[in-house]
Amino acid sequence: MKFIAEINVMPLRALLDPQGKAVNATLHGNGYPNIDGVRIGKHISLEIEADSREAAARQVEEVCARVLSNPVMEGFDFQLTEPA
């Protein structure tokens, strides 16, 4: 079975996000004072072939933890869907 994984990797809330702070300041300077708490991360989309949804989820979890994120500084979440 083929699945599509949509993965979001974000800096941990406890850590400073300098890129998010810079964008937040730029938004305020451009007339959007009501927008706050900007955080910048990564979005990754991939296709995976697996025998089941559970097997796909296990493999995506492993890839996220070992390759796509730095667990010291980032967290991740993902959603699996089947192609239409």
C-alpha positions in Angstrom: 0.0 0.0 0.0 1.2 3.5 -0.7 0.8 6.4 1.7 1.6 10.1 1.7 3.1 11.5 4.8 2.8 15.2 5.5 5.3 16.1 8.2 5.8 19.3 10.2 9.1 19.9 12.0 9.0 22.9 14.4 11.4 24.3 17.0 10.6 23.3 20.5 8.5 25.9 22.3 11.1 26.2 25.1 13.7 27.4 22.6 14.2 30.8 21.0 13.1 30.9 17.4 15.2 33.8 15.9 13.7 33.4 12.4 10.2 33.5 13.9 11.1 36.6 16.0 12.4 38.4 12.9 9.3 37.7 10.9 7.1 38.7 13.9 9.0 42.1 14.1 8.6 42.6 10.3 4.9 41.9 10.5 4.5 44.5 13.3 6.5 47.0 11.3 4.3 46.5 8.3 1.0 47.2 10.0 0.1 43.9 11.5 0.4 44.5 15.3 -2.4 41.9 16.0 -0.2 39.0 14.8 2.1 37.5 17.4 3.9 34.3 18.3 5.3 33.5 14.9 7.3 30.3 14.7 9.1 29.1 11.6 9.6 25.4 10.8 9.8 22.9 7.9 7.1 21.0 6.0 8.1 17.8 4.3 5.9 15.6 2.1 6.9 12.1 1.1 5.5 8.9 -0.3 6.0 5.6 1.5 5.2 2.0 0.5 4.2 -0.2 3.4 2.1 -3.2 4.2 -0.2 -1.3 6.6 -0.9 2.2 8.0 0.7 1.1 11.2 3.9 0.0 9.5 4.0 3.3 7.5 3.5 5.3 10.7 6.3 3.5 12.5 8.7 4.1 9.6 7.8 7.8 9.2 8.2 8.2 13.0 11.7 6.7 12.8 12.7 8.8 9.8 11.5 11.9 11.5 13.4 11.2 14.7 16.6 10.0 13.0 16.9 12.1 9.9 14.4 14.9 9.4 14.5 16.6 12.8 17.0 17.4 15.5 15.4 16.0 18.7 17.4 18.4 20.9 15.9 21.5 19.2 12.8 20.3 17.2 9.7 18.4 17.5 7.6 16.9 14.7 4.1 15.6 13.9 2.8 14.0 10.8 -0.4 12.8 9.0 -0.7 9.8 6.8 -3.1 9.6 3.9 -3.7 7.3 1.0 -3.3 8.8 -2.5 -6.6 9.4 -4.3 
